[in-house]
Amino acid sequence: MNICLVLFFFVPLHRNSIFYIMTIRTYIAENRARFLDEWASLIRIPSVSCQPAHRDDMLRCAERWCELLLEAGAQRAEIMPSIGHPFVYAEYSPISNSQSSIAHIPTVLVYSHYDVMPVEPLDLWHSNPWEPDIRDGRLYARGADDDKGQAMIQVKAFEYLVKHGLMNCHVKFIFEGEEEIGSPSLDAFLKEHRELLACDIILVSDTSMIGKETPSITTGLRGLAYWEIEVTGPNRDLHSGHFGGAVKNPINALTEMLAKVVDDKGRIRIPGFYDDVLPIPEAEREMIKQIPFSEKAYCEAIDVDTTFGEEGYSTLERNSCRPSFDICGIWGGYTGEGSKTVLPSKAYAKVSCRLVANQDHEKVSQAFINYINRISPQGVRVKVTPMHGGQGYVCPIDIPAYKAAEHGFEVAFGKRPLAARRGGSIPIISSFEQILGVKTILMGFGLEKNAIHSPNESMDLEVWENGIVAVTEFYKELCK
């Protein structure tokens, strides 16, 4: 008995992993009701950044985050203005100014966003999107995952570590209110406050895992280039009987041009497009093959007969490691009920390219504009307007912060996470690297089932709690 008592006494001092994980899980269990209440208090604020009617809600949500960060243990939290919606900044240091000469300890900058997507169409929601509804082990609401739920994972792990005297890193938080509209104020904010935001690593929870039983860490994101095309023909809509066959139809012209962007083997025809595209390393291709994936289930889930893409690559390689081109919207002429035989004056399309890490979105954007102008037919005038863009990103998997994240996932989920590139774009990640000169670790806990941006967005509560454990272990490993 005496030996057992001695071992138990010394376990906390050595931070034995088994004891430690039980402690954080116990803390979650004891505070679960409060955690959910605080999460709900954020969800109930309709912080929709793209709708001017919610401008006051944006400020309310920022203020609520300040309160929660201070309650969690931040020593400073404030709302900072920008040219758009405000930022939330908070910080914590485990040492006083008088100890500043101590050996360097890491500084982690935690990024998140408090704005959310609109909830329409409301009739497709099974519950009020602004009132959290817990059923079948999931919390349903707008922002349940993206990104109020994932931000709460970060804050609650931070809270546990601070309140138990275990946080041995400097921690800074920066929460923005414009991520869902392309972060138009972020670059200027980063440049203005570069010194304030100085750090060793950036930690973001705004991505997803391969699956609940297959934890993964996002190690790459595709970049983005986006344009609107306007094609103008005659000075007004014309009678298609009187003018059809004699005047170039802008919609016909637009579709002809768009059909020339991608060939029948899935290759993009823009001159120079692939000049900066790096081949996928064979080791990474082998790793991708280890990801559980069913082509049949993939097709059935989205109700298509087969997949299509660049020849020579698998579906998982195409949607994460290779660039792509898509028509996102196209319109013109008469689209109402019944028929109206007109030759339209104008036609429009919105198109985008997903880019890979070594491609420059501005270079690609100009190459696309040049190509469309070169292939545009006579009889119409074409205008291509760049909308927005961002660089791709790849995170090395041999740096200490990645290893710490890997450790956190393994402890929380019981298995080593896969390193996986994702097909989406988060332009801010490249901004962090270019402006702050720092790499980002993407510890995301979303699932495909969570339906972010869609009706009935949700968060798996078991994954959410595991996320708190994983982030807790990240700091433990990074700062030990």
C-alpha positions in Angstrom: 0.0 0.0 0.0 2.8 2.4 0.8 4.4 1.8 -2.6 1.1 2.6 -4.3 0.7 5.8 -2.3 4.2 6.9 -3.2 3.6 6.3 -6.9 0.3 8.2 -6.8 1.9 11.1 -5.0 4.7 11.4 -7.6 2.5 10.9 -10.7 1.4 14.6 -10.9 5.0 15.8 -10.5 6.2 13.7 -13.4 3.0 14.4 -15.4 2.5 10.8 -16.2 0.4 10.6 -19.4 -2.2 8.2 -18.0 -2.9 10.4 -14.9 -2.8 13.5 -17.0 -5.3 12.4 -19.5 -7.7 11.3 -16.8 -7.3 14.7 -15.2 -8.3 16.7 -18.3 -11.2 14.4 -19.0 -12.4 14.7 -15.5 -12.2 18.5 -15.8 -14.3 18.3 -18.9 -16.9 16.1 -17.3 -17.2 18.3 -14.2 -17.5 21.5 -16.3 -19.5 20.1 -19.3 -22.7 22.0 -18.5 -20.8 25.3 -18.1 -18.9 24.7 -21.3 -22.1 24.1 -23.3 -23.8 27.2 -21.8 -20.8 29.3 -22.8 -20.8 27.8 -26.3 -24.5 28.4 -26.6 -24.1 32.1 -25.6 -21.9 32.6 -28.7 -24.2 30.6 -31.0 -27.2 32.7 -30.0 -25.5 35.8 -31.4 -26.2 35.8 -35.2 -22.7 37.1 -36.2 -23.2 36.9 -40.0 -20.4 39.1 -41.4 -21.8 39.4 -44.9 -25.2 40.9 -43.9 -25.1 44.6 -42.8 -28.2 44.0 -40.6 -26.0 42.0 -38.3 -23.2 44.6 -37.7 -24.3 45.1 -34.1 -24.3 41.4 -33.6 -20.7 41.2 -34.8 -19.6 43.6 -32.1 -21.7 41.7 -29.5 -20.0 38.5 -30.4 -16.6 40.0 -30.2 -17.4 41.4 -26.8 -18.6 38.0 -25.6 -15.4 36.4 -26.8 -13.4 38.9 -24.7 -15.4 38.0 -21.6 -14.9 34.3 -22.2 -11.1 34.6 -22.8 -10.7 36.6 -19.6 -12.7 34.1 -17.7 -10.5 31.3 -19.1 -7.4 32.9 -17.8 -6.2 35.5 -20.3 -4.4 38.4 -18.6 -5.5 40.8 -21.3 -8.4 40.8 -23.8 -9.6 43.6 -26.0 -11.5 44.5 -29.1 -9.3 46.0 -31.8 -10.7 48.0 -34.7 -10.0 47.3 -38.3 -11.2 48.7 -41.6 -14.1 46.2 -41.3 -15.4 44.2 -38.5 -13.3 44.3 -35.3 -10.7 41.8 -34.1 -10.5 40.2 -30.7 -7.0 40.0 -29.2 -6.0 38.3 -25.9 -2.8 37.1 -24.4 -1.3 35.1 -21.5 2.2 34.8 -20.2 3.3 32.2 -17.6 6.2 34.6 -16.5 6.3 38.1 -15.2 8.2 40.9 -16.8 10.9 40.5 -14.1 11.5 37.0 -15.4 11.8 38.0 -19.0 15.5 37.1 -19.2 14.6 33.5 -18.6 15.4 31.0 -21.3 13.1 31.3 -24.3 9.7 29.5 -24.1 7.5 29.1 -27.1 4.8 31.7 -28.1 1.7 30.2 -29.7 -0.7 32.4 -31.6 -4.2 30.9 -31.7 -6.3 32.1 -34.7 -10.0 31.7 -35.1 -13.0 33.6 -36.5 -16.3 34.5 -34.8 -18.3 35.3 -38.0 -20.6 32.6 -39.5 -22.4 32.0 -42.8 -26.0 33.0 -43.4 -28.6 30.4 -42.3 -30.9 30.5 -45.4 -32.8 28.5 -46.5 -34.4 28.4 -43.1 -37.0 25.8 -44.1 -34.3 23.1 -44.4 -33.2 23.4 -40.8 -34.7 20.8 -38.4 -34.3 23.2 -35.5 -33.6 26.9 -34.8 -30.1 27.6 -36.2 -29.5 30.3 -33.5 -30.6 28.0 -30.6 -28.3 25.0 -29.9 -30.1 21.7 -30.1 -28.4 18.6 -28.8 -29.6 15.2 -30.2 -27.9 12.0 -31.1 -24.6 13.0 -29.5 -24.4 16.1 -31.7 -24.9 19.9 -31.2 -26.9 21.4 -34.1 -26.7 25.2 -34.8 -25.0 27.7 -37.1 -21.4 27.9 -35.9 -21.6 24.6 -34.1 -18.4 23.6 -35.9 -17.3 26.6 -38.1 -15.9 28.1 -36.1 -17.4 28.8 -32.7 -17.3 25.1 -31.7 -13.7 24.6 -32.8 -12.6 27.9 -31.2 -14.2 26.7 -27.9 -12.0 23.6 -28.1 -8.9 25.9 -28.1 -10.2 28.1 -25.3 -11.3 25.3 -23.0 -7.9 23.5 -23.3 -6.2 26.8 -22.5 -8.5 27.3 -19.5 -7.7 23.9 -18.1 -3.9 24.4 -18.4 -3.9 27.9 -16.9 -6.2 27.1 -14.0 -4.0 24.1 -13.1 -0.7 25.9 -13.5 0.3 23.7 -16.4 0.5 26.4 -19.2 4.2 26.9 -19.9 3.8 28.7 -23.2 3.1 32.3 -24.0 -0.3 32.3 -25.7 -1.9 34.9 -27.9 -5.4 34.8 -29.4 -6.5 36.6 -32.5 -10.2 36.1 -33.5 -11.4 37.9 -36.6 -14.9 38.7 -37.9 -14.5 38.5 -41.6 -13.2 35.0 -42.5 -16.4 34.0 -44.2 -16.1 37.0 -46.5 -12.5 36.5 -47.5 -10.7 38.3 -44.6 -10.4 41.6 -46.4 -9.1 43.4 -43.3 -6.6 40.8 -42.1 -3.5 41.5 -44.1 -3.5 45.2 -43.1 -4.2 44.2 -39.5 -1.2 41.8 -39.5 1.1 44.3 -41.0 0.0 47.0 -38.5 0.4 44.8 -35.5 3.3 42.6 -36.7 5.2 43.1 -33.4 2.2 42.4 -31.2 1.4 39.2 -33.0 5.0 37.9 -33.1 5.1 34.2 -32.3 6.9 30.9 -32.9 3.9 29.0 -34.3 0.3 29.6 -35.2 -2.4 27.2 -34.1 -5.7 27.0 -36.0 -8.7 24.8 -35.5 -10.8 25.5 -38.6 -10.3 22.4 -40.7 -11.6 18.8 -40.6 -10.4 15.3 -40.0 -10.7 12.4 -42.5 -13.2 10.7 -40.1 -14.1 10.2 -36.5 -12.2 6.9 -36.5 -9.5 8.2 -38.7 -8.0 11.3 -37.1 -5.8 13.4 -39.3 -3.9 16.7 -39.4 -4.2 19.0 -42.4 -0.8 19.5 -43.8 -1.7 21.3 -47.1 -4.3 23.6 -48.5 -5.0 24.6 -52.0 -4.8 28.2 -53.1 -7.5 30.0 -54.9 -8.1 32.4 -57.9 -11.6 33.6 -58.7 -12.9 35.8 -61.5 -16.2 37.2 -62.9 -16.5 37.2 -66.7 -18.8 39.6 -68.5 -19.6 39.2 -72.2 -21.4 42.0 -74.0 -22.9 41.7 -77.5 -25.6 44.0 -78.9 -26.7 47.1 -77.0 -30.0 45.5 -76.0 -31.7 42.2 -76.0 -32.7 41.3 -79.5 -35.6 39.3 -81.1 -34.0 35.9 -81.8 -36.0 35.5 -84.9 -34.9 38.8 -86.5 -31.3 38.6 -85.3 -30.6 34.9 -84.6 -27.8 33.6 -86.8 -26.7 37.1 -87.8 -25.4 38.4 -84.5 -23.0 36.7 -82.1 -24.9 35.5 -79.0 -23.0 36.5 -75.8 -24.1 33.3 -74.0 -22.9 31.2 -76.9 -19.6 33.0 -76.9 -19.2 32.6 -73.1 -19.8 28.9 -73.2 -17.5 28.4 -76.2 -14.7 30.1 -74.3 -15.3 28.2 -71.1 -15.3 24.9 -72.9 -11.8 25.6 -74.0 -10.3 26.0 -70.5 -10.2 22.3 -69.7 -9.5 19.4 -72.1 -11.1 16.0 -72.2 -8.3 14.6 -70.0 -8.9 17.1 -67.2 -5.8 19.2 -68.0 -6.2 23.0 -67.8 -5.2 24.7 -71.1 -4.1 28.1 -69.8 -0.6 28.7 -71.1 2.0 28.4 -68.3 -0.6 27.1 -65.8 1.5 24.1 -64.8 4.9 25.8 -64.8 5.1 26.1 -61.0 3.1 22.9 -60.1 5.4 20.6 -58.2 4.9 16.8 -58.7 3.5 14.9 -55.8 6.3 13.1 -54.0 6.1 9.3 -54.4 6.2 8.9 -50.6 3.2 11.2 -50.2 1.3 9.3 -52.9 1.9 6.1 -51.0 0.6 7.9 -47.8 -2.5 9.0 -49.7 -3.2 5.4 -50.6 -3.4 4.5 -46.9 -6.3 6.9 -46.4 -9.6 4.9 -46.1 -11.5 5.7 -49.2 -14.3 4.1 -51.3 -14.8 5.5 -54.8 -18.2 3.9 -54.8 -19.3 5.4 -51.5 -17.9 8.8 -52.6 -20.1 8.8 -55.7 -23.2 7.5 -53.9 -22.9 10.2 -51.2 -23.2 12.9 -53.9 -25.4 11.0 -56.3 -23.1 10.9 -59.3 -22.3 7.9 -61.6 -18.5 8.4 -61.7 -15.7 10.8 -60.8 -13.8 12.9 -63.3 -10.5 14.7 -63.2 -7.0 15.1 -64.4 -5.8 11.8 -66.0 -3.1 9.9 -64.1 -4.2 10.9 -60.6 -6.5 9.3 -58.0 -9.6 11.1 -56.7 -7.9 12.0 -53.4 -4.9 13.3 -55.3 -7.1 15.4 -57.6 -9.1 17.1 -54.8 -6.1 17.9 -52.6 -2.7 17.9 -54.4 -3.6 19.0 -57.9 -5.1 22.2 -59.3 -8.6 22.4 -60.7 -10.9 24.7 -62.7 -14.6 25.1 -62.1 -17.5 27.3 -63.3 -19.2 28.4 -60.1 -22.1 30.2 -61.7 -23.4 31.3 -65.1 -26.3 33.5 -66.2 -27.8 35.7 -68.9 -30.8 36.2 -71.0 -34.3 35.2 -70.0 -34.7 32.7 -67.1 -38.3 33.3 -65.9 -41.4 31.2 -66.5 -42.5 30.4 -70.0 -40.6 31.4 -73.1 -39.1 34.6 -74.3 -37.3 34.4 -77.6 -34.5 36.8 -77.1 -30.8 37.0 -78.1 -29.4 38.5 -74.8 -27.2 41.6 -74.7 -25.0 40.2 -71.9 -23.8 37.0 -70.3 -21.9 36.4 -67.1 -20.0 33.6 -65.3 -18.1 33.3 -62.1 -15.2 30.9 -62.3 -12.4 29.7 -60.0 -9.2 27.7 -59.9 -8.0 25.8 -56.9 -4.2 26.1 -56.9 -1.4 24.1 -55.2 1.3 25.3 -52.9 3.9 26.6 -55.4 1.5 28.4 -57.7 1.1 32.2 -57.3 -2.5 33.2 -57.5 -1.8 36.6 -59.0 0.4 35.1 -61.7 -2.3 32.5 -62.5 -5.0 35.2 -62.4 -3.3 37.3 -65.1 -2.6 34.2 -67.2 -6.3 33.3 -67.2 -7.3 36.9 -68.2 -4.8 36.8 -71.0 -6.0 33.4 -72.2 -9.7 34.4 -72.2 -9.0 37.6 -74.0 -7.0 35.7 -76.6 -9.7 33.1 -77.3 -12.7 35.5 -77.2 -14.5 35.5 -80.5 -15.3 38.5 -82.7 -18.6 40.2 -82.3 -18.6 40.4 -78.5 -16.6 42.4 -75.9 -15.2 40.4 -72.9 -14.3 41.8 -69.5 -12.6 39.5 -66.9 -12.5 40.9 -63.3 -10.4 39.2 -60.6 -12.5 38.8 -57.5 -10.2 37.4 -54.9 -7.4 34.9 -54.4 -4.9 33.3 -52.0 -1.8 31.2 -51.9 -1.7 27.5 -51.2 0.1 26.1 -48.1 2.1 23.1 -47.1 3.2 22.4 -43.5 6.4 20.4 -42.9 5.7 17.3 -40.7 9.1 17.3 -39.0 8.9 20.5 -37.0 8.4 20.4 -33.2 5.0 22.0 -33.3 3.7 19.4 -35.8 5.1 16.6 -33.7 3.3 18.1 -30.6 0.0 18.2 -32.5 0.6 14.6 -33.7 1.1 13.6 -30.0 -2.0 15.4 -29.0 -4.2 13.6 -31.5 -2.7 10.2 -30.6 -3.4 10.6 -26.9 -6.9 12.0 -27.5 -8.1 9.6 -30.2 -6.0 6.6 -29.4 -4.2 6.4 -32.8 -1.6 8.3 -34.7 -3.2 10.8 -37.0 -2.6 10.7 -40.8 -1.0 13.7 -42.4 -3.4 14.8 -45.2 -3.6 17.7 -47.6 -7.1 19.1 -48.1 -8.7 20.5 -51.2 -10.1 23.7 -49.7 -8.5 27.1 -49.4 -7.8 29.2 -46.3 -6.0 32.2 -47.8 -5.2 33.6 -44.4 -2.7 30.8 -43.7 -0.5 32.0 -46.5 -0.9 35.6 -45.2 0.4 34.4 -41.8 3.5 32.9 -43.5 4.2 35.9 -45.8 3.6 38.6 -43.2 4.5 37.1 -39.9 7.0 34.6 -41.2 5.6 31.8 -39.2 4.2 28.3 -40.0 0.7 27.2 -39.0 -0.4 24.0 -37.5 -4.0 23.1 -38.6 -5.5 21.1 -35.7 -9.0 20.8 -37.1 -11.7 18.6 -35.6 -14.5 18.9 -38.1 -16.2 16.1 -39.9 -17.8 16.0 -43.3 -21.0 15.1 -41.6 -20.9 18.4 -39.7 -22.3 20.1 -42.8 -20.6 23.5 -42.3 -22.1 26.4 -44.4 -25.2 24.2 -44.9 -28.5 23.8 -43.1 -28.3 21.6 -40.0 -24.6 22.3 -39.3 -23.5 20.3 -36.3 -20.6 19.2 -34.1 -20.0 15.7 -32.7 -19.7 16.2 -29.0 -17.4 13.2 -28.4 -15.0 14.6 -31.1 -15.4 18.0 -29.5 -14.3 16.7 -26.1 -11.4 14.7 -27.7 -10.4 18.0 -29.3 -10.0 19.7 -26.0 -7.8 16.8 -24.8 -5.7 16.9 -28.0 -5.0 20.6 -27.7 -4.2 20.2 -24.0 -1.6 17.5 -24.9 -0.3 19.7 -27.7 0.8 22.4 -25.2 2.1 19.8 -22.8 4.3 18.3 -25.5 5.4 21.6 -27.0 6.4 23.2 -23.7 7.7 20.4 -21.7 
